[in-house]
């Protein structure tokens, strides 16, 4: 009997442990993990296979029902893997797809590149790669959460060799911004749209390392998990890489791993209900971490009034200002392109004048949109600073904190001046990318403006050079290496990031093109040839002219003492001076045989 009691007690203890540790809801969770490193037609990548292995192990340890891990798949194998995974996701609550490897953006659409892709032309991406939409179709059946994680924002390895079939087809840097149309979808990038991510110097990329630390914490909402991932990557990369999440979820927490169910404790006092202000603060912070219109509009639908509603509206204004800036920039680009085209084609002056006016108006609108965006950013930043200050002050006051919306009047917020060190930070970043040679002294002078103009030229941006803004600082930070070419003085050449003196070999000199050129040997001047030519000319002038047919006779020489012509005439009778007023008529034949000779002709 005592043995039976012990067995019953052991069974009860085991049941209690299982009760405490099992998830609150028995959700089915499935995942597909893809890692492409061994590319066949471009340089291989070191970390994607390691990254996929680490994420697969993390999800398995988190208790996922299915974790299908594949590596180095060709295009056909990738499509089969997505098709099989779509079958597994039909009855799943949570479906996750993780991809590490190369990705590319073409005309605003994102494509993931298998290991056998060649991409000789820009249109090959439609046949040899697979689109992000194809992944979204595979996870569409999941009921609660559809999550796509892309550690694929690397440099495009095919950009140099890829031929453009249409000049207007855009091939962007990194991946393009995406707005999911289906509910309960989140798409996480390792770097913000339009920027690239680091592969990492260690065994894993910074993004994947942060994911393994935060993504599967029990009970942690997936949106907050990605917020922690963002903070860790920014810290690891010195603010050069910022992960971003697109899409929206509802108001309830959606953890990848549910929190363990706690055993009821009879003596435990009831937890005080969260105040309405605390709930609004929590939901606002979640919406702010997602950072898109859908999340902020969902927050305003639930909290239309109050302090945090005013903050959410300022964030929406900032997003709207950014969208307006992007649209104005694109319009200005198209207007300038049309003006250049008309000039090149020699269009009528009226058409050129109209195009030039439209381009000027579009450029003015772009500048105005840049300023409006900066104002909206500063307003939102000032509001966030006051929110943090108000919440800190409220936390210090005990026992009952004052309502935050009474402590700060959001309607009275005015645009805050730029931080004093923004200009210095922009100058420091311009020095880092090789566009500024002066010191970062905080004085935005002509040299600083010229350096930002150089950055715009070589980076393809259109930042406002008249002011050093936070947006300018963020844009320059996205560049991980030198942008402006190193320019050295005459006599020096660029080697890496330094100018070194050019030393020419013996017998060479440095020419005006900053190149070593071999000295030419001086040719000797031969004076003998000139003297010979003069001597031959003299002999020709003094050589006697023979009269035809009379050897040694018939010599015609000028004679100062002879007749009026100063000549002599020779015939069969001999030679004599030509009489005054006469001349010699030279005839053919020989005067000795009577067939010719020279005749003196007198008028």
C-alpha positions as CSV (number, residue, x, y, z in Angstrom):
1,X,0.0,0.0,0.0
2,X,2.9,2.4,0.8
3,X,4.4,1.6,-2.6
4,X,1.1,2.5,-4.3
5,X,0.9,5.8,-2.4
6,X,4.4,6.7,-3.5
7,X,3.6,5.9,-7.1
8,X,0.5,8.1,-6.9
9,X,2.4,10.9,-5.3
10,X,5.1,10.7,-8.1
11,X,2.4,10.7,-10.8
12,X,0.7,13.7,-9.2
13,X,4.0,15.6,-9.1
14,X,4.8,14.8,-12.7
15,X,1.3,15.9,-13.7
16,X,1.8,19.2,-11.9
17,X,5.1,19.8,-13.7
18,X,3.5,19.1,-17.1
19,X,0.6,21.3,-16.2
20,X,2.9,24.2,-15.4
21,X,5.2,23.8,-18.4
22,X,2.8,23.0,-21.2
23,X,1.7,25.9,-23.5
24,X,-1.6,27.6,-22.8
25,X,-2.8,26.7,-26.2
26,X,-1.8,23.6,-28.2
27,X,-0.9,25.6,-31.4
28,X,0.6,23.9,-34.4
29,X,3.8,25.7,-35.5
30,X,5.7,24.9,-38.7
31,X,8.8,26.4,-40.2
32,X,10.8,26.3,-43.5
33,X,14.5,27.3,-43.2
34,X,16.5,28.0,-46.4
35,X,20.2,28.8,-46.6
36,X,22.1,29.5,-49.9
37,X,25.9,29.8,-49.7
38,X,27.4,27.8,-52.5
39,X,26.5,29.9,-55.5
40,X,27.7,28.4,-58.8
41,X,28.0,31.5,-60.9
42,X,29.1,34.2,-58.4
43,X,31.3,34.2,-55.4
44,X,30.0,32.0,-52.6
45,X,28.8,33.4,-49.3
46,X,30.3,32.3,-46.0
47,X,27.4,32.6,-43.5
48,X,24.0,31.7,-44.9
49,X,24.4,28.0,-44.3
50,X,25.6,28.6,-40.8
51,X,22.7,31.1,-40.2
52,X,20.1,28.7,-41.4
53,X,21.5,25.9,-39.2
54,X,21.3,28.2,-36.2
55,X,17.8,29.3,-36.8
56,X,16.6,25.8,-37.4
57,X,18.1,24.7,-34.1
58,X,16.5,27.6,-32.4
59,X,13.1,26.8,-33.7
60,X,13.4,23.1,-32.9
61,X,14.5,24.0,-29.3
62,X,11.4,26.2,-29.1
63,X,9.1,23.2,-29.7
64,X,8.0,23.8,-33.3
65,X,6.1,20.8,-34.7
66,X,7.9,20.9,-38.1
67,X,11.2,22.5,-39.0
68,X,12.2,21.7,-42.6
69,X,15.8,22.9,-43.1
70,X,17.2,23.0,-46.6
71,X,20.5,24.4,-47.9
72,X,22.0,25.3,-51.3
73,X,18.9,24.7,-53.3
74,X,18.6,25.2,-57.1
75,X,15.5,26.9,-58.5
76,X,13.5,23.7,-59.2
77,X,14.3,22.3,-55.7
78,X,13.3,25.6,-54.1
79,X,9.9,25.5,-55.8
80,X,9.3,21.9,-54.7
81,X,10.3,22.8,-51.1
82,X,7.8,25.7,-51.1
83,X,5.1,23.5,-52.5
84,X,5.6,20.8,-49.8
85,X,5.7,23.4,-47.1
86,X,2.4,24.9,-48.3
87,X,0.8,21.4,-47.6
88,X,2.2,21.4,-44.0
89,X,0.9,25.0,-43.4
90,X,-2.7,24.1,-44.2
91,X,-3.7,23.2,-40.7
92,X,-1.0,25.3,-38.9
93,X,-1.6,28.3,-36.6
94,X,1.9,29.8,-37.1
95,X,4.0,29.4,-40.3
96,X,7.5,30.8,-40.5
97,X,9.8,30.9,-43.5
98,X,13.4,32.0,-42.9
99,X,15.8,32.6,-45.9
100,X,19.5,33.5,-45.9
101,X,21.3,34.2,-49.1
102,X,21.2,36.6,-52.0
103,X,18.2,38.7,-52.9
104,X,17.5,41.3,-55.6
105,X,14.9,44.0,-56.3
106,X,13.7,44.6,-59.8
107,X,11.1,47.2,-60.7
108,X,9.9,47.3,-57.0
109,X,9.5,43.5,-56.7
110,X,11.7,41.3,-54.5
111,X,13.3,38.0,-55.7
112,X,15.3,35.4,-53.8
113,X,18.1,33.9,-55.8
114,X,18.8,30.1,-55.9
115,X,22.3,28.8,-56.2
116,X,22.1,27.9,-59.9
117,X,21.0,31.3,-61.2
118,X,23.0,33.0,-63.9
119,X,21.0,36.2,-64.4
120,X,22.8,37.3,-67.6
121,X,19.9,39.7,-68.4
122,X,17.6,41.6,-66.1
123,X,14.6,39.6,-67.4
124,X,16.2,36.3,-66.4
125,X,15.1,37.0,-62.8
126,X,11.5,36.1,-63.8
127,X,12.7,32.6,-64.8
128,X,15.6,31.8,-62.6
129,X,14.6,33.3,-59.3
130,X,11.5,33.1,-57.2
131,X,9.5,36.1,-55.9
132,X,8.6,37.0,-52.4
133,X,4.9,36.6,-53.4
134,X,5.6,32.9,-54.0
135,X,6.6,32.5,-50.3
136,X,3.6,34.5,-49.1
137,X,1.4,32.0,-51.1
138,X,3.1,29.1,-49.4
139,X,2.3,30.4,-45.8
140,X,-1.2,31.8,-46.7
141,X,-3.2,28.9,-45.1
142,X,-1.7,29.6,-41.5
143,X,-4.5,30.9,-39.2
144,X,-2.8,33.1,-36.6
145,X,0.6,34.3,-37.8
146,X,2.4,34.2,-41.2
147,X,6.0,35.3,-40.7
148,X,8.7,35.7,-43.4
149,X,12.3,36.5,-42.3
150,X,14.8,37.6,-44.9
151,X,18.5,37.8,-44.2
152,X,19.0,38.6,-47.9
153,X,19.7,42.4,-48.1
154,X,23.2,41.9,-49.4
155,X,24.9,43.6,-52.4
156,X,23.6,42.3,-55.8
157,X,26.5,40.1,-57.1
158,X,25.1,40.1,-60.7
159,X,24.9,43.9,-61.0
160,X,28.2,44.3,-63.0
161,X,27.5,41.5,-65.5
162,X,23.8,41.7,-65.9
163,X,22.6,43.2,-69.2
164,X,19.7,45.6,-69.2
165,X,17.0,44.8,-71.9
166,X,15.1,48.0,-71.1
167,X,17.0,51.1,-69.9
168,X,14.1,52.2,-67.7
169,X,14.0,49.0,-65.7
170,X,15.1,49.7,-62.2
171,X,17.4,47.4,-60.3
172,X,17.7,48.6,-56.7
173,X,20.1,48.2,-53.8
174,X,19.0,45.7,-51.2
175,X,15.3,44.8,-51.1
176,X,12.3,47.0,-51.9
177,X,9.7,48.2,-49.3
178,X,6.7,45.9,-49.2
179,X,3.2,46.4,-47.7
180,X,1.4,43.0,-47.2
181,X,-2.2,43.0,-48.3
182,X,-3.2,40.0,-46.2
183,X,-3.9,40.2,-42.5
184,X,-1.7,38.7,-39.8
185,X,1.4,38.9,-42.0
186,X,4.8,40.2,-40.9
187,X,7.9,40.4,-43.2
188,X,11.2,41.1,-41.5
189,X,14.2,42.4,-43.4
190,X,17.8,42.3,-42.0
191,X,18.1,45.9,-43.2
192,X,15.7,48.7,-44.1
193,X,14.4,48.7,-47.7
194,X,17.0,50.2,-50.1
195,X,20.0,49.4,-47.9
196,X,22.3,46.4,-47.6
197,X,23.1,44.2,-44.6
198,X,26.5,42.9,-43.4
199,X,27.3,39.2,-43.8
200,X,29.2,39.4,-40.6
201,X,32.8,38.6,-39.6
202,X,31.9,35.8,-37.3
203,X,30.1,32.5,-37.9
204,X,26.7,34.2,-38.1
205,X,25.4,37.5,-39.4
206,X,24.5,40.2,-36.9
207,X,20.8,39.8,-37.8
208,X,20.7,36.1,-37.3
209,X,22.6,36.3,-34.0
210,X,20.1,38.7,-32.6
211,X,17.2,36.6,-33.9
212,X,18.4,33.6,-32.0
213,X,18.6,35.7,-28.8
214,X,15.1,37.2,-28.8
215,X,12.7,35.6,-31.3
216,X,11.7,32.5,-29.3
217,X,11.5,33.9,-25.8
218,X,8.4,32.4,-24.2
219,X,5.5,34.8,-24.0
220,X,7.4,37.6,-25.8
221,X,5.2,39.2,-28.5
222,X,6.8,38.8,-31.9
223,X,6.7,42.6,-32.6
224,X,8.6,43.4,-29.4
225,X,11.0,40.6,-30.2
226,X,11.9,42.2,-33.5
227,X,12.2,45.5,-31.7
228,X,14.9,44.0,-29.5
229,X,16.5,42.5,-32.6
230,X,16.7,45.9,-34.2
231,X,18.3,47.4,-31.1
232,X,21.0,44.7,-30.9
233,X,21.9,44.9,-34.6
234,X,22.1,48.7,-34.5
235,X,24.5,48.4,-31.5
236,X,26.5,45.6,-33.2
237,X,27.0,47.5,-36.5
238,X,27.5,51.0,-35.0
239,X,24.2,52.2,-36.5
240,X,25.1,51.1,-40.0
241,X,22.4,48.4,-40.3
242,X,18.8,48.8,-39.1
243,X,16.4,45.8,-39.4
244,X,12.9,46.6,-40.4
245,X,9.5,44.9,-40.1
246,X,6.6,45.3,-42.6
247,X,3.0,44.3,-42.0
248,X,0.6,44.5,-39.0
249,X,-1.1,42.3,-36.4
250,X,-4.0,42.9,-34.1
251,X,-4.0,44.1,-30.6
252,X,-3.3,40.8,-28.8
253,X,0.2,39.6,-28.1
254,X,1.4,37.0,-30.6
255,X,4.4,35.2,-29.3
256,X,6.2,32.5,-31.3
257,X,6.5,30.5,-28.1
258,X,3.6,30.9,-25.6
259,X,4.3,31.6,-22.0
260,X,4.1,28.5,-19.7
261,X,0.8,28.2,-17.9
262,X,1.2,29.0,-14.2
263,X,-0.4,26.7,-11.6
264,X,-3.1,28.5,-9.7
265,X,-2.1,29.6,-6.2
266,X,-5.1,30.0,-3.8
267,X,-3.4,32.4,-1.5
268,X,-2.0,34.7,-4.2
269,X,-3.7,38.1,-4.3
270,X,-5.4,39.2,-7.5
271,X,-3.1,41.2,-9.7
272,X,-4.2,44.8,-10.1
273,X,-5.7,45.5,-13.5
274,X,-3.5,47.5,-15.9
275,X,-4.7,51.1,-16.1
276,X,-6.0,52.4,-19.3
277,X,-3.1,54.8,-19.6
278,X,-0.6,51.9,-19.2
279,X,-2.4,49.8,-21.9
280,X,-2.3,52.8,-24.3
281,X,1.4,53.2,-23.7
282,X,2.1,49.5,-24.3
283,X,0.1,49.4,-27.5
284,X,1.6,52.7,-28.7
285,X,5.1,51.3,-28.2
286,X,4.2,48.2,-30.2
287,X,2.8,50.3,-33.0
288,X,5.9,52.5,-33.0
289,X,8.2,49.5,-33.3
290,X,6.3,48.3,-36.4
291,X,6.4,51.9,-37.7
292,X,4.0,51.8,-40.6
293,X,0.6,53.4,-41.4
294,X,-1.4,50.2,-40.7
295,X,-0.1,49.8,-37.2
296,X,-0.5,53.4,-36.2
297,X,-4.0,53.7,-37.8
298,X,-5.0,50.5,-35.9
299,X,-3.8,52.1,-32.7
300,X,-5.8,55.3,-33.4
301,X,-8.9,53.3,-34.0
302,X,-8.6,51.9,-30.5
303,X,-7.3,55.0,-28.8
304,X,-8.7,58.0,-30.8
305,X,-8.0,60.6,-28.1
306,X,-5.4,61.3,-25.5
307,X,-1.7,61.8,-25.2
308,X,-0.6,58.7,-27.1
309,X,-3.1,59.4,-29.8
310,X,-1.4,62.7,-30.4
311,X,1.9,61.1,-30.6
312,X,0.6,58.5,-33.1
313,X,-0.7,61.3,-35.3
314,X,2.7,63.0,-35.3
315,X,4.3,59.7,-36.4
316,X,1.7,59.4,-39.2
317,X,2.6,62.9,-40.3
318,X,6.2,61.9,-40.5
319,X,5.4,58.9,-42.6
320,X,3.2,61.0,-44.9
321,X,5.9,63.6,-45.3
322,X,8.4,60.9,-46.3
323,X,5.9,59.5,-48.8
324,X,5.4,63.0,-50.2
325,X,9.2,63.5,-50.4
326,X,9.7,60.2,-52.3
327,X,6.9,61.1,-54.8
328,X,8.3,64.6,-55.3
329,X,11.8,63.3,-55.8
330,X,10.6,60.9,-58.5
331,X,8.5,63.6,-60.2
332,X,11.5,65.9,-60.3
333,X,13.7,63.1,-61.7
334,X,11.2,62.4,-64.5
335,X,10.8,66.1,-65.3
336,X,14.5,66.6,-65.6
337,X,14.8,63.4,-67.7
338,X,12.2,64.7,-70.1
339,X,13.9,68.1,-70.3
340,X,17.2,66.5,-71.2
341,X,15.5,64.3,-73.8
342,X,13.9,67.3,-75.6
343,X,17.2,69.2,-75.6
344,X,19.0,66.1,-77.1
345,X,16.4,65.6,-79.8
346,X,16.5,69.3,-80.7
347,X,12.8,69.9,-80.0
348,X,11.1,73.2,-80.6
349,X,12.1,76.0,-78.3
350,X,8.6,76.3,-76.9
351,X,8.6,72.6,-75.9
352,X,12.0,73.0,-74.3
353,X,11.0,76.1,-72.4
354,X,7.9,74.3,-71.1
355,X,9.9,71.3,-70.0
356,X,12.4,73.5,-68.3
357,X,9.7,75.3,-66.4
358,X,8.1,72.0,-65.3
359,X,11.5,70.6,-64.2
360,X,12.2,73.8,-62.2
361,X,8.8,73.6,-60.5
362,X,9.2,69.9,-59.8
363,X,12.7,70.6,-58.2
364,X,11.2,73.4,-56.0
365,X,8.4,71.0,-54.9
366,X,11.1,68.4,-54.1
367,X,13.0,70.9,-51.9
368,X,9.8,71.9,-50.2
369,X,9.0,68.2,-49.5
370,X,12.5,67.7,-48.0
371,X,12.0,70.6,-45.7
372,X,8.5,69.4,-44.7
373,X,9.9,65.9,-43.9
374,X,12.6,67.4,-41.8
375,X,10.0,69.5,-39.8
376,X,7.8,66.4,-39.3
377,X,10.8,64.4,-38.1
378,X,11.8,67.0,-35.7
379,X,8.3,67.3,-34.3
380,X,8.0,63.6,-33.8
381,X,11.4,63.4,-32.2
382,X,10.6,66.3,-29.9
383,X,7.4,64.6,-28.9
384,X,9.1,61.4,-28.2
385,X,11.7,63.1,-26.0
386,X,9.0,64.8,-24.0
387,X,7.1,61.5,-23.7
388,X,10.2,59.7,-22.3
389,X,10.8,62.6,-19.9
390,X,7.2,62.7,-18.7
391,X,7.1,58.9,-18.2
392,X,10.4,59.0,-16.2
393,X,9.1,61.8,-14.1
394,X,5.8,59.9,-13.5
395,X,7.7,56.8,-12.5
396,X,9.7,58.7,-9.9
397,X,6.5,60.0,-8.3
398,X,5.0,57.5,-5.9
399,X,2.6,56.1,-5.2
400,X,0.2,57.3,-7.9
401,X,1.8,58.8,-11.0
402,X,0.1,61.7,-12.6
403,X,-1.5,61.1,-16.0
404,X,1.0,61.7,-18.7
405,X,-1.4,63.6,-20.9
406,X,-1.7,66.3,-18.2
407,X,2.1,66.6,-17.9
408,X,2.7,67.3,-21.5
409,X,0.6,69.4,-23.9
410,X,1.2,67.7,-27.3
411,X,-0.7,70.4,-29.1
412,X,1.8,73.0,-27.9
413,X,4.8,71.2,-29.3
414,X,6.9,73.2,-31.7
415,X,9.6,72.1,-34.0
416,X,12.6,71.4,-32.0
417,X,16.0,72.7,-33.2
418,X,18.4,70.2,-34.6
419,X,20.7,68.6,-32.1
420,X,23.9,70.6,-31.7
421,X,26.0,67.6,-32.8
422,X,24.0,66.7,-35.9
423,X,26.3,68.9,-38.1
424,X,29.4,67.4,-36.6
425,X,28.0,63.9,-37.1
426,X,27.2,64.6,-40.7
427,X,30.7,66.0,-41.3
428,X,32.3,63.0,-39.6
429,X,30.3,60.6,-41.8
430,X,31.3,62.6,-44.9
431,X,34.9,62.2,-43.9
432,X,34.4,58.5,-43.4
433,X,33.1,58.0,-46.9
434,X,35.9,60.1,-48.4
435,X,33.9,63.2,-49.4
436,X,35.2,65.7,-46.9
437,X,38.9,66.5,-46.2
438,X,38.4,69.1,-43.6
439,X,37.7,68.7,-39.9
440,X,34.3,68.1,-38.3
441,X,34.0,71.4,-36.6
442,X,30.2,71.8,-36.6
443,X,30.3,74.7,-39.0
444,X,28.2,73.9,-42.1
445,X,30.2,76.1,-44.5
446,X,30.8,76.1,-48.3
447,X,33.4,73.3,-48.0
448,X,30.8,71.1,-46.2
449,X,28.2,71.8,-48.8
450,X,30.5,71.0,-51.6
451,X,31.4,67.7,-49.9
452,X,27.7,66.8,-49.7
453,X,27.3,67.7,-53.3
454,X,30.1,65.2,-54.1
455,X,28.3,62.6,-52.1
456,X,25.0,63.2,-54.0
457,X,26.9,62.8,-57.3
458,X,28.6,59.5,-56.5
459,X,25.9,58.0,-54.3
460,X,23.0,58.9,-56.6
461,X,21.2,60.7,-53.9
462,X,19.5,64.2,-53.9
463,X,20.0,65.4,-50.3
464,X,19.6,69.1,-49.5
465,X,23.1,70.5,-49.3
466,X,22.1,73.7,-47.6
467,X,21.5,72.1,-44.2
468,X,22.9,69.1,-42.2
469,X,19.8,67.1,-41.2
470,X,19.1,63.9,-39.4
471,X,17.8,62.4,-42.6
472,X,21.1,63.2,-44.3
473,X,23.0,61.6,-41.4
474,X,20.9,58.4,-41.7
475,X,21.5,58.2,-45.5
476,X,25.2,58.6,-45.2
477,X,25.4,56.0,-42.5
478,X,24.0,53.4,-44.8
479,X,27.2,53.5,-46.9
480,X,29.6,51.1,-45.4
481,X,32.6,52.0,-47.5
482,X,34.2,55.0,-49.4
483,X,31.8,56.8,-51.8
484,X,33.8,59.7,-53.2
485,X,37.0,58.8,-55.0
486,X,40.3,59.7,-53.5
487,X,41.8,62.8,-55.2
488,X,45.5,63.3,-54.9
489,X,47.7,66.3,-55.8
490,X,50.1,66.2,-58.8
491,X,53.0,64.0,-58.0
492,X,51.0,61.7,-55.8
493,X,48.8,58.6,-56.5
494,X,45.9,57.0,-54.6
495,X,46.7,53.7,-52.8
496,X,43.8,52.6,-50.7
497,X,42.8,55.5,-48.5
498,X,46.1,57.3,-48.8
499,X,48.0,59.4,-51.3
500,X,51.6,58.3,-51.9
501,X,54.4,60.1,-53.8
502,X,55.1,58.9,-57.4
503,X,58.7,57.9,-57.9
504,X,59.8,57.5,-61.5
505,X,62.7,55.2,-62.6
506,X,66.0,56.5,-63.7
507,X,65.8,58.0,-67.2
508,X,62.1,58.9,-66.8
509,X,60.2,62.0,-65.6
510,X,56.7,62.8,-64.4
511,X,54.6,64.3,-67.1
512,X,51.5,66.6,-66.8
513,X,49.2,63.6,-66.8
514,X,50.8,62.4,-63.5
515,X,52.5,59.5,-65.3
516,X,56.1,58.5,-65.6
517,X,57.4,59.0,-69.2
518,X,60.8,57.9,-70.6
519,X,63.1,60.7,-71.6
520,X,63.9,61.0,-75.3
521,X,67.6,61.1,-76.3
522,X,68.7,64.4,-78.1
523,X,69.5,63.8,-81.8
524,X,72.9,65.4,-83.0
525,X,72.6,68.2,-85.5
526,X,74.4,67.3,-88.7
527,X,75.7,70.6,-90.3
528,X,77.7,68.8,-93.0
529,X,74.5,68.0,-95.0
530,X,73.5,71.7,-95.1
531,X,77.0,72.7,-96.2
532,X,76.9,70.0,-98.9
533,X,73.5,71.3,-100.2
534,X,74.8,74.9,-100.4
535,X,77.9,73.7,-102.3
536,X,75.9,71.7,-104.8
537,X,73.6,74.7,-105.4
538,X,76.6,76.9,-106.1
539,X,78.0,74.4,-108.6
540,X,74.7,74.2,-110.4
541,X,74.5,78.0,-110.7
542,X,78.1,78.2,-112.1
543,X,77.8,75.1,-114.5
544,X,78.1,76.2,-118.2
545,X,75.2,75.4,-120.5
546,X,76.2,73.6,-123.7
547,X,74.7,74.5,-127.1
548,X,73.2,71.4,-128.7
549,X,75.4,69.7,-131.2
550,X,78.7,71.6,-130.5
551,X,80.8,70.0,-127.8
552,X,82.7,72.5,-125.9
553,X,81.1,75.4,-127.8
554,X,77.9,77.3,-127.7
555,X,78.6,78.3,-124.2
556,X,76.3,81.1,-123.2
557,X,77.7,83.2,-120.4
558,X,76.7,86.6,-119.2
559,X,79.2,89.2,-120.2
560,X,79.1,92.7,-119.0
561,X,81.2,94.0,-121.8
562,X,79.4,92.2,-124.6
563,X,76.4,93.5,-126.6
564,X,73.2,94.7,-125.2
565,X,72.2,91.2,-124.1
566,X,75.6,90.2,-122.7
567,X,75.5,86.8,-124.6
568,X,77.5,85.2,-127.4
569,X,76.3,83.1,-130.3
570,X,78.0,80.2,-131.9
571,X,77.3,78.7,-135.3
572,X,79.3,77.0,-138.1
573,X,81.3,80.1,-138.6
574,X,82.4,80.3,-135.0
575,X,81.4,82.3,-131.8
576,X,80.9,86.0,-131.5
577,X,79.2,88.5,-129.2
578,X,75.5,89.2,-129.8
579,X,75.0,92.6,-131.2
580,X,73.2,95.3,-129.3
581,X,69.5,95.0,-129.7
582,X,69.7,91.3,-130.8
583,X,69.1,88.0,-129.2
584,X,70.0,84.4,-129.7
585,X,67.4,82.0,-131.2
586,X,68.3,78.5,-130.1
587,X,67.4,75.8,-132.6
588,X,67.8,72.1,-132.8
589,X,70.2,70.1,-134.9
590,X,73.9,70.7,-135.4
591,X,75.3,73.8,-136.9
592,X,78.3,71.8,-138.3
593,X,76.1,69.8,-140.8
594,X,73.8,72.6,-141.7
595,X,70.8,71.2,-139.9
596,X,70.5,73.8,-137.3
597,X,72.4,75.9,-134.9
598,X,72.0,79.2,-133.1
599,X,70.8,82.2,-135.0
600,X,71.2,85.8,-134.0
601,X,67.9,87.6,-134.5
602,X,67.9,91.4,-134.6
603,X,64.9,93.6,-134.6
